[in-house]
Amino acid sequence: MSARLTDTLLVIAKEPVPGRVKTRLTPPYTPQEAAALAEAALADTLHTVLRAPVRRRVLVLDGVPGPWLPPGFDIVPQGAGGLDERIAAAFGRCDRGPALLVGMDTPQLTTDLLAGVGRDGTDAWFGPAADGGFWALGFADPARAAALVRGVPMSTDRTGAIQRRRLAEAGLSVSDLPVLRDVDTAADVAEVAACCPPGSRFTTTLNSLAEAGR
């Protein structure tokens, strides 16, 4: 993957503060344990993005950076409003394309999964999530994102289908990325960890929590 795959990679994330992130993991995890898993997932995602051959890496953050943030990222605050508005605003930070946005909930992400983004000649890229949402969204022309993302109902089991249909109805050619599972519930944790690369922070954190509980 020596050639540039896209111009800008954006990671939209929330600061991993206990009680504010991954609340659906509690129970069985404590708020502190849920935040530790969220931090590990975010750090894995950021380090994967760091290895991707792009011009610009941007963390679109709700909160403040912590020691989990590696160097090499521009930090911008999330915009106001619902998630659709915040995603649209994130793409508005891109001065040119192609641009791809990913979330913090798929620590199994690898650069190989992004290999065709930005150089396959399509207008958009869509990464469906197993829960019916999406883990990645990209545009060859990020200026088109606002009109195509705003108004999409987020955090439902139809979010991905609605977003994907919007892209197609706008006449965009779309490349579909592999389906990934988000870390949203306790049932997701072990399944996602099993898909992570060896030595991932997420898997290491999960193993540490399991050992502490015995």
HUJOQUI-V878788 format. One record per helix or strand of 3 or more residues. SS is the DSSP state (h for helix, s for strand). FROM is the first residue (numbers start at 1). TO is the last residue. If there is no record, write none. Layout:
# HUJOQUI-V878788
ss/from/to
SS/FROM/TO
SS/FROM/TO
This chain:
# HUJOQUI-V878788
ss/from/to
s/6/14
h/23/25
h/31/51
s/54/62
s/74/77
h/83/91
s/99/102
h/111/114
s/124/129
s/134/139
h/142/149
h/159/169
s/174/180
h/186/195
h/201/212
